[in-house]
Amino acid sequence: MKHIILATVITLSALSLAACGDTPGDRAISGGGIGAGVGAVGGLMVGAPLEGAALGGAAGAATGALTSPSQINLGKPSWQN
């Protein structure tokens, strides 16, 4: 049951904090970083921070790469400022 809750939290967090940038590559990188951070915190709550970071990073990267800036836009990535 813990794994189902963890996967749900990570997926919803990654979708709500998908990515920033204009290109699919930028969005995948920033989405992966955001998702890994959120996933690690979520995983820590159930005793599996590494698994949470891995799942969150994968979900965030996929979401960032598969969405467009018109769907989710958090601005320019920090490495382009």
N, C-alpha and C positions, 0 to 999 in steps of 0.2 A: 504494500500500500504506500510505503514511503516513496518508492520509486515513481509511482504514478503521480503523486502529489508533486514531487520534484520536477518531473518532466512537464507537467502542466504549468507550474510556476515559471519555469525557464522559458517555455515556449511563449507564454503570454508576455513575459518581460521582454523577450527578444523582439516580438512583434511590435510592442509599443515603443521600443527604443531602437528601432532598426538601424539607421545609418545616417551618415552625413557625407556629402560629396556629390559630384555630378556623374562620374563614370562608374560603371559596375564594379571595377576593381577597387576604387576608393570606398565605395559603399560596402563592399564585402569586408575589407580590412577594418573599417571603423565599426561596422556591425558585429564582426567577430570579437573585437576588443570589448565593446559594450556588453555583448552577450556573455562573454567569458567572465567579466566582472560580476554581472548580475547573477550568473549561474553559480559562481563560487560562493557568493553570499547565501544564495538559496540552498546550495548543497551543504554549506556549513551548518545550517539549521537542522539538517537531518543526518549530519555526520559523514557527508560524502562531498567535501569541497572540490576535490580534483575531478570527480565524475560530473559534478554540477558545472564546473568551468568548461569541461570538454563539451558537454551537451549544449550549454549556453552559447559557447563560441561557435559551434557548428550551426546552431539555429540562427544566431545573429548574422553570421556570414552569409548563409543561404538567403535569409530575408533581405539583407542589404543588397545582395547581388540580383535578386529577383524582383525588387521593387524599383520604381523610378522616383526621381526627386519630386515629381508632382504628386506622388502618393504619400511619401514620408520624407520630409526635408528638415534636417537639424542644422543646416548651414554648411559652411566650408569645414573640411577636416583640419585639425590643428596643425598638420604638417604643411598646409597650404597658406597659412596666415602670414 
